[in-house]
Amino acid sequence: MRIYIFAVMVPVLAIGLYSVYSSRHQLQNDYLSLTRADGARLKSTLFDITTSMFTLSENIIQSYSYMHLLSSDTLPPETSAYAQLTDYMDNCRRHNASISSICLYTNNHAITESEYIAVTDDFSQTSWYSEELEEKMQLWKTITETDNFGNVTSYLTLVRKMGLPSPSAKAYLVIMLSPNYMKNRLKNNEFQIICSVNDSPVFYSSDPGLARKTMPLPDGQLSGSPHYSYSGITDFTGTKSLTNLSTFQPYRTEDTFYISVSNPQAIHQLRRVTAASLLMLMIAILFPSAVILVFSSRLSARIAVLRDAMHRASREDYDIIENFRGDDELAETFHDLRETVQRVQETQKQYYEAEIAREHLINEQQQMEFKMLASQINPHFLYNTLETIRMQALAAGTRDVAASVKLLGDTMHYVLENTGPDTTALEKELNYTKAYLSIQQLRFGSRIQYELSIDEAVDPARVHILPLLIQPMVENAVIHGLVPKAEGGRILITISCTDRQFLRIRIQDDGCGMAPEKLRKLTETMNAGTIAGHPESIGLSNIHRRLSLLYGSAYTFHIDSSPLTGTDITISFPIDPVNNKEQSS
């Protein structure tokens, strides 16, 4: 039961709870994304509406003839400008479905009142006037009006003050937008929408109970913030909802519009999905638990009988019961126990003899495999060297040819010299590697650069390693890393000692590198010990197998590579076993 709890129930419960949380979180994000999208739609729509109204009002506010008309004290007023103004305002109202009313208020009594022009002395008595208007010159606000039947209607209103040349003359343009038009443009049946401007009451709400009330901002966090956006769970409308709150400033004004898009059904849906998921999770845990409980109790009773018989046999008490209930693996085990007890001594003897023979066989096999792997030499290096000599001969450079031949002779002498011995001095291996790199520099010129760094704690003349160990890794870096690059690259060879017990060899290049998939296949090939079908990994696989056979788990191999960055290969193995070999020889 403990194994079941920790191996099955706990992981299933953890994964299940995480899945429930993740699903709920994802579903909540989806709902919030929908509210944000609708919030963006509302901002775009309101910005379009307010911009068009502001642009329409510019033709009146910026007209010099209308300014002169409203500032003139002569009677009668300029008939042509007056008629043009009233006609323009009439056309605006008739041809724009968004306008509920448009009116110009003035204190110039020389102007004749009409449907679109109102003459008054006290502007403060109007519903649209505020002291803030005198400072800002234009203002968006919500105006509420009550009809004869007691119905209250909210209008989004643009109020603009005209700059008149006469200090005593004042004029204000008031454009009230149609609530039905706003409803058609802003309505969305899936969400609860609330819109307001500045500190004015709500001018549009899909919930009639919130219309004409102050925008219910949470803790005033949107106040004074013209570019704010928040998405999350709120309850400022009375019920918890997934809400997107945002603000924006309309065209060429300092007003702030507040937009709230809520999904009141989302919380219910989230709770319902979470409850259903938790219920299924509990069923998935409790039902198997009941089955396991019944099964384990019956199984434990039979195991106790078998355990008692085995305990007696371990104490050389072979008087065990004859019959064992059931017909399964436990029954077969009990029957085999009786035969096992009788033959235990003979079996132990055969077991020890077989173990000794197996160990001898494994040792011989490892020695043979080690010698076979150590004798493998990659012929590509010799081919590339001969090609270099041929190209230099064609170029008629005798000194370069002589240097190439000498380097080739040194490398071949080193290979022949170390075909038989088990170890070689680190200094000889490094000289062999330098000779190889010098040949590659003769071939590729400045495209191949290298640097050798040896820790002060490492004495290359005294430390012995396996022969042909470093050069194949360097060759791999040159052929597969630097040569394919048009500009070549650099190789860094680092020899260090860890706690004077482990020798660490690191080969780094800034070549082409390998893609993750290719690196994974190379690692699997080396770990599997198979090199067939992978000629580019023969050198690395050879090194990996030889060091694994000699040092076992004490040897570590790590390769890291990424495209266009390069490859980093690090091997580490003990120093003492090799030194002991040298001293004993």
N, C-alpha and C positions, 0 to 999 in steps of 0.2 A: 504494500500500500504506500509506503514511503517513496519507493521508486516511482510508482505511478503518479504520486502527487507532485514530485519534483521534476520528473522527466516528461510527464504528459499534462497534468492538470495545470501546473504553474505556467509552463510555456503557452498552452492553449489559452489560458485566462489572460496572460500578458498580451499575446498576439491579438486575441479577440478584443480586449479593451482598447488596445492601440488602434485596431481596425475601426472600432466604433467611434473612437475619438477622431481618427483621420477622416472617416466618412462624414461625420457631423461637421467637422471643420471645413471639409471640401464643399459640402452642401451649403454651409453658411456663406462661404466665399462666393459660391455661385449666385446665391440670392443677393449678396451685397454687390456683386458685379452688375446684376440687373438693375438694382437701385441706382448705382453710380451711372450706368448708361442712361437711365431715364432722367437722372439729375442733369447730365450733360445735355440731353435733349431739351430739357426745360430752360437751361441757361441759354442755349443757342436760340430757342424760340423767343424768349423774353428779350434777349439782346437784339434780335432782328426787329421785334415789335417796337422797342424803345428807340432804336436807331432810326427807323422809318418815321416815327412820330417826331423825333428831334429834327430830322432833316426837313420834314414837312413844315415845322414851325419856323425854320430858318428863313423861309420866303417872306414871312411876316415880320419877324424880329429884326432882320437885317435890311429891310426895305426903307430907303431914304424918303420915299414919297409918303409911306405910312407914318414914319417918324415925324415928318413935317406936318402931316394932317393932324396927328394927335397932339402936337405942340402948338398948333395955331390957335390964336384967340380971336381971329377974324370971323365974322359971320357974313354969309353962310360959309360952311367948310368947303374945301375943294371937292366939288361934286364928283369929278372923275376919279380921284383917288379913293373917295368914300365908297363909290359904287364898285370900284375894282376890288377893294378890300372885302366888302360884304359878299360879292360874287365869288371871290376866291375861297372864303370861309364856307360858303354854301356848297361849292363844288367839293371841298374837302370832306364835308360831312356826308354828302350824297354818294360820293364815289369811293369812300373808304368804309368798308364794313367794320373796321376796327374802332371807328370813332363813334362814341355815343353822343357827345356834344362838344362843340368848340365855341368859345366865347372870349371876346376881348373886353377887359374891364379898364375904364379910364376915368379920370377926374376932370376931364375937359368937357365942360357943359356946352361948348360950342358944337359938340358932336351930337348928332341925332341918334337916339337909342333905336336899336332894332333887335331882331332875333339873335344876332351874333355880336352885337356891341351893347355893353351895359355901362351906364354912367353913374358913378357913385362917388361920394365924398369920403366915406369911411371904409377902407378896404379891410380893416381888422374885423369887421362884422361878418365877413365872408368865411365859409368853411375851409377854403383853400389857403388863406393867408397865414403867414407865420413870420416872425422876426428873422428867422434863418434865411428866408427868401431874399431879404434885402442884402445880405452878405454874399450869398452864392449866386444870385441872379436867375438860377433855374433849379427846380426842385421836383422830384418825383414823390408823390405821397398818395395815401388812400383816403378817399372821401366817401362817406356814407350818407345816403339820402333815404328818407321815408316817404312813401307815396300815401295817397288818401286812404288806402286800405290797411295801413300799418305795416306794410312790407318794407323791410330795410334792404337796400342794395349797396354793395361796395364797388367803387370805381377806382381803377388805377388811373391817376391823374398826373399830367405834366403841367407844371406852372412855370412860366418864364416871364421875367421882368424885362421890358423894353428899355433900352438906353436912349432917352429922349434928350434933345438939345436944351430944352427949357427945364430949369431946375424945379420949377413948381409943377410941371406936368408929369404925370405918372400913368403907366399903362401896363397891364398884365395879361398875358395870353394863357388861357386855361383850356386844356384839351383832356376830356374825360374819355377813357377807352370803354368799349362795350363789354359788359360782363359775359354776355353770350358768346361774343367773339373770343374772349379770353378762355372761356370754358372749352370751346371747340378746339382751340389750339393747344391747351395745356392738359386736357383730360386724359387719364389713363385708367381704365377700369381695374387693372391689376394692382395698383398702388394707391396709397393715401398720400395726396399731394397738398402741401401748404406753401403759399407764397406771400411774402410781405416785403415792404420796402422801408428802410430806416426804422423809426420807432412807430410807424403808422400801424393801424390794425391790418389784419390779413385781408388782402384783396381777392385772393382765390383759395378755396379749400375744397377738396373732394368730400370732406366731412362737414356737413352743414353746421354741426355743433361748434366748430372752430372758426367759422366765418365771422368776420367783423371783430374778432378778438385779437389781442396782442399775440404776436408770434411766440410760441412757448419754447424759448431757447434754453438749453440745459445749462444752468448755473452761469448764464451770461458768457459762455465761452466763445460765442461768435460775435459778441458786441465789439464794434470798432475794428473788425478784421475784414477788409474788403476782398481778400483772396484766401478764404478758408475752406477746407474740405475735411469732413469727418465721416467715417463709415463704421458702424458698430451697432450694438444693442442699446436702445434708449427707452425710457418710459415717461418722457415728459408729456406725452399725449394722454396719459392715464393707463395705458397698457404697454407691456414690453413689445417692442417691434424692432426689426432690422431696418435701420434708418441710414440714409445718406444726407448729411447736412452740408450745404455749400453756399457760398456767397459770390457775388460778382458786382462790378461797377458798370453801369450802362455807359453809353457813348457820350463823352464830353460832359459828364457830371460827376460830382463827388458822392452821389447817393450809393447806398449799399442795398442790394436785393438779397433776401434770404429765401432759400429754397430747401424744403424738406420733402424727401421721398421715402415713405415708409411702406414696409410689407408686413401688415399685422398678422397674416397667415403663416409667415415663415417660421416664427417661433413655435407655433403649434405643429407644423410639419417636422421641424427639427426634433421636437420632443417625441412625436409619434415614431419617427424613424429610429431615434435612439432607444426608445422603450422596446420596439420590436427587435432591434439588434441585440439588446441585452437579454431579452427573453430567449431568443434563439441560442445565444451564447450559454445561458444557464442550462438549457435543455441539452446542448452539446456536451456540457461538463457533467451534469448530474446523472443523466441516463447511463453513460459508460461507467461512471463511478459506482452506481448500484450494481451493474453487471460484474465489474471487477471485484467488488466487495464479496458478492456471493461466490464467485469462482475462486477467489484467493482463499476464503475460509475453508472450502472443501479441499483445495489443493494443499493447503498448509497442514491439514490433518494427515493426509497421506504422506507428505514429506516428512512429518515428525516420525512416522513409523519407519520409513526408510532410513532416516538419520539415526534412529536408535539401533537399527540392525548394523549400520556401518560403524557406529561407535563401539559396539560389542566386538565387531571384527577387528577394529584397530587395537583392541586390548586382548587380542587372541582368544576371544570368547566366540566360538563359531556356532554356539547353540542359538540360532536365530529361527524365527517363525518360518513355516514351510510355505504358507499361502500369503499372497499380497493382493488386496482388493483392487480391481480395475484391470483394464486391458489397454494400456498405453505405454508411453515411453518410460514412466516410472516403474511400471510392472516389469518391463523388460530389463530395466536397470537393476531391480531387485534380484531377478533371476540370474543376471550376469554376475551379481555380487558374490553369489555362492561359489561360482566357478573361479572368480578372481581371487578369492581368499585362498583357495587350494593351490593356485599356481603363482602366488605373489612372489615367492623367492626365485623361482625359475624365471619369471618375467623380469625381475629386477636385474638378474645376472645378464640376460640377453639385452636388456636396455642399456646397461653400462658398456657392454662390448660394442653394441651398435653405435653409441655416442662417440666412443674412442675412434672407431673406424671412420665415422663421418667427419670428425674433426681433422683426421689425417688427410682425408680426401679433399676437404675444403682448403686446407693449407696448400696441398699440391696444386689444386686448381687455381688458387690465387697467384701462386708463384708463376705458373705457366701463363696465366692471363696477363700478369704484370710484365713479364719479359716480352710477350707478344705485342702489347700496347707500346712498350718503350722502344721497340724496334721500328715503329711506323714513322716514316719521314714524309712530309708533304713535298712532292716533286715540283710543285709550282714555283717554289723559290728558285730552284736550279734553272728551270726553264726561263723565268724572268731575268735571271742573271746572265744567261747566255744571250738572251735577246738584247740586253743592255750592251754587252761586249760587241755584238754584231752591229748595232746601230752606231756605236762609237768608232768602230773600224771604218764604217762607211763615211764617217765624218773626218777620217784621217787624223784623229787626235791621238798620237802615240802615247803621251803621258797618261791621258785618261784611260786608255786601253790597258796600259801597264798597271795602273792603280786598280782597275776593275779586276784584272786577272789575279792580282795579289790578294785582294779582298775575297775573291771567290775561292782561292786556294786556302786562305785561312779558315773560311767557313767549312769547306769540305774536310779539312784536317780536323777541325773540332768535332764534326759529326762522326767521322771515322774513329776518332780517339775515344768518344763517349758512347759508342754503340754497345760495348760490353759492360763497363763499370756501372754500379748502381747509383753513385753520387759523383758530383763534381763541385769544385769550388765556385761559390757565387761570383767571384772575380772573373773566372773563365767564362761563365755563362753571360755575364754582362759584356765582356769583350766580344764574344760571339754576336751578341745582340747589336752592339755598336757597329761591328763590321757589316751586319745585314743592313742597318739603317744607312751606313755610308754608301753602300751599293745602291740603295733606293734613292739617295740624294744625287748620285751620279746619273741615275736614270731620269728622275723627275725634277732635279734642280731644287730651287727654293720652295717648291710646292710641298716638300716634306721637311718639317722642322721637328726637333725633339729636344727634350730636356731630361736629364737624369738627376734624381735627388736621392741621396743615401743618408739615412739617419746616422748620427755619430756613434750610436751604440752598436752599430752593425759593422763588423770587420769582414769585408768581402773575401779576404784571403783565408779566413778561418772558418767561416760559415759554409757548410756544404748543403747542396740541394740536389734534387733530381735533375739530370741533364735534359737539355732541350725543353725547358720549362717556360722561360720568359720569352724567347724569340717567337714561338708560335703565336702567343698572345699579341705581341707587337706586329707580327705579320698580318694577323687578322685585322688589327686597327688600320694598317696601311692599305691593304687590298680592299676591305669592305667599308672603310670609313673615309680615308683621305683621297685615294686615287679617283673615286667617282666624282669628287668635287672639282670644279674647274679651277678654283684658286688654291687647292690643296689644303693643308692644315698643320696642326701641331700635335705632338704626342708627349705626354708627361709620364715618366716612369718613376715611381716612388717606392723606395725600399725602406721599411721601418721595422722596429722591434717593439713588441708589446710586452711589457714587464719582463723583458729578457728571456721570455719563454716561447713566444710565438713570433714567427717571421711573417710580415705582411707585405705582399707585392701588389701594387696598384698600377694599372695601365689605363690612362685617360686619353681620349682624343676628342677633337671638336669636329669630327667628320659628319657623314650623312646621318648616322644613327639608324635606329630601327623602329618600325612601327610597333605598337603594343602587341598586335597579333603575331608578328614575326618573332618578337622577343619571347612571347609565351611559347611558341612552337620550339624555338631553340632551347629554352629552359627544359621543356618536357623531353626533348630528344636527349639532352645531356643527362637528365635525371634517370631516364629509362635505360641509358647505356647503349643505345642503338644509334649508329651513324649512317646506316644505309639510306640512300636517297637524300642525304643532307651533306654533300661534299663541303659546303662552306663551314660546317661545324666540326669537321674531322679534328682539326688542331685543338680546339677547345674541349671536345669530348675526350680526346686522348689524355690531355692534362687532367681533366676531371676524374677520369677512371684511374689513372696512375696514383694520384694523390689520395683518392678514396680507398684504394686497395692498401696503401701504405699506412695511412693515418686513421682511417675509419671516421668516427664521429668527431675526432679532434680537428679535422680539416673542414674549413668553411669556404664556400664559393659564392660570390655575389656579382650579378651583372645588372647594370642599370643603363637604359638607353632610351632616347626619344628622337624623333625625326628632326633633322636640321640642327640638333644640339650636340650630338656626339654619344659616345659609349664609354662607360666606366666599369672596368672589371677589377675585382679585388679578390685575392685568395689569401688565406691565412692558415698556417700549419705549424706544429711544434718544431723547435730547433733541436732539442735534446736527442730524439731518436736518431737523427741523421749523424750528429756529432759522435754519438756513442758507436755507431757503425764505423765511423772513420777511425776512432781510437782503437777499436777492437781489431780492425784490419791492419 
